[in-house]
Amino acid sequence: MSDRISIGQLYPAHTAPLSVRKPPVSTGADSGTKGFRDLLDEKVLKFSHHAEVRMQQRGISFKPEQINRIATAIDQAEAKGAKDSLVLFRDIAMIVNVPSRTVVTAMEGKTMLGNVFTQIDSAVVIT
């Protein structure tokens, strides 16, 4: 029997490493709706530390349904082969790394005026 080495793990060729995913904790009042934490736990959309700080400084926050709309826009960008996208949602601009589904930075209307967005390969406008 041959063994394969996978980044610090040794396991037989006929078995694969176990993947454990913790079940999301429901935070919604109604069990049929998902809370904000549930959406993040499902890795619909992630925010870098930089983006979280900028959003807090700039008073930017999203409701779960808005996160879903942004995630759908990222799905569309991914389908077109995008890697780094400018996502415009209402008066908020976000730079998103599409493969990792991570918001790298975010700014609101007044802050984004006059800026030049570089190192992006696509733009998605959400209404």
C-alpha positions as CSV (number, residue, x, y, z in Angstrom):
1,M,0.0,0.0,0.0
2,S,1.4,3.4,-1.0
3,D,1.0,6.5,1.1
4,R,0.5,10.1,0.0
5,I,1.8,13.2,1.8
6,S,-0.4,16.2,1.9
7,I,1.0,19.2,3.7
8,G,1.9,17.7,7.0
9,Q,-0.5,14.8,6.8
10,L,0.2,11.2,6.0
11,Y,-2.6,8.9,5.1
12,P,-3.1,5.8,3.0
13,A,-3.9,6.2,-0.8
14,H,-7.3,4.6,-0.5
15,T,-8.6,7.1,2.2
16,A,-8.9,10.8,2.2
17,P,-8.5,13.2,5.1
18,L,-11.6,14.0,7.0
19,S,-13.3,17.3,6.4
20,V,-15.2,18.6,9.4
21,R,-17.6,21.5,9.0
22,K,-19.3,22.8,12.1
23,P,-23.0,23.3,11.6
24,P,-24.1,27.0,11.5
25,V,-25.8,28.3,14.6
26,S,-29.2,29.8,13.9
27,T,-29.5,33.4,15.0
28,G,-32.7,34.3,13.2
29,A,-35.9,34.7,15.1
30,D,-37.7,32.5,12.6
31,S,-36.2,29.1,11.9
32,G,-37.0,29.5,8.2
33,T,-34.8,32.6,7.8
34,K,-31.1,32.8,8.0
35,G,-29.3,35.3,10.2
36,F,-26.3,37.4,9.2
37,R,-23.9,35.0,11.1
38,D,-25.5,32.0,9.2
39,L,-24.7,33.6,5.9
40,L,-21.1,34.3,6.9
41,D,-20.7,30.8,8.3
42,E,-21.7,29.4,4.9
43,K,-18.9,31.4,3.4
44,V,-21.3,33.3,1.1
45,L,-19.1,36.4,1.6
46,K,-16.1,37.2,3.7
47,F,-14.6,40.5,4.8
48,S,-10.9,41.1,5.3
49,H,-9.8,42.8,8.5
50,H,-9.0,45.9,6.5
51,A,-12.5,45.9,5.0
52,E,-14.2,45.4,8.4
53,V,-12.2,48.4,9.8
54,R,-13.0,50.6,6.8
55,M,-16.7,49.7,7.0
56,Q,-16.8,50.4,10.7
57,Q,-15.0,53.8,10.2
58,R,-17.4,54.7,7.3
59,G,-20.6,53.5,8.9
60,I,-21.2,50.8,6.3
61,S,-23.3,47.8,7.2
62,F,-25.4,45.3,5.3
63,K,-28.6,43.4,5.9
64,P,-28.6,39.6,5.2
65,E,-30.7,40.1,2.0
66,Q,-28.1,42.7,0.8
67,I,-25.3,40.2,1.4
68,N,-27.3,37.7,-0.7
69,R,-27.5,40.2,-3.6
70,I,-23.8,41.0,-3.4
71,A,-23.0,37.3,-3.3
72,T,-25.1,36.8,-6.4
73,A,-23.2,39.5,-8.2
74,I,-19.9,37.8,-7.2
75,D,-21.3,34.5,-8.6
76,Q,-21.9,36.4,-11.9
77,A,-18.4,37.8,-11.9
78,E,-17.0,34.4,-11.2
79,A,-18.9,32.9,-14.1
80,K,-17.2,35.4,-16.4
81,G,-13.8,34.5,-15.1
82,A,-13.2,37.6,-13.0
83,K,-10.5,37.6,-10.3
84,D,-10.7,41.0,-8.7
85,S,-13.9,43.0,-9.1
86,L,-15.3,46.4,-8.3
87,V,-18.8,45.8,-6.9
88,L,-21.0,48.9,-6.9
89,F,-24.0,48.5,-4.6
90,R,-26.1,51.6,-4.2
91,D,-23.6,54.3,-3.0
92,I,-21.1,51.7,-1.8
93,A,-18.0,50.6,-3.7
94,M,-16.2,47.3,-2.8
95,I,-13.2,45.7,-4.2
96,V,-13.8,41.9,-4.0
97,N,-11.4,39.0,-4.6
98,V,-13.7,36.8,-6.5
99,P,-12.1,33.3,-6.0
100,S,-11.9,33.7,-2.2
101,R,-15.2,35.7,-2.1
102,T,-13.5,38.2,0.1
103,V,-14.3,41.9,0.3
104,V,-10.9,43.6,0.4
105,T,-12.1,47.1,1.0
106,A,-15.3,49.2,1.0
107,M,-16.1,52.9,0.7
108,E,-19.2,54.9,0.5
109,G,-20.3,57.6,-1.9
110,K,-18.4,60.7,-0.8
111,T,-15.2,58.7,-0.2
112,M,-15.2,57.1,-3.6
113,L,-15.7,60.3,-5.6
114,G,-12.5,61.1,-7.6
115,N,-10.8,57.8,-6.9
116,V,-9.2,55.7,-9.5
117,F,-9.8,51.9,-9.0
118,T,-6.8,49.9,-10.1
119,Q,-5.9,46.2,-10.1
120,I,-9.4,45.1,-11.0
121,D,-10.4,43.1,-14.0
122,S,-14.2,43.6,-13.9
123,A,-17.0,45.7,-12.4
124,V,-20.5,44.7,-11.3
125,V,-23.3,47.2,-10.7
126,I,-26.0,46.1,-8.3
127,T,-29.3,48.0,-8.1
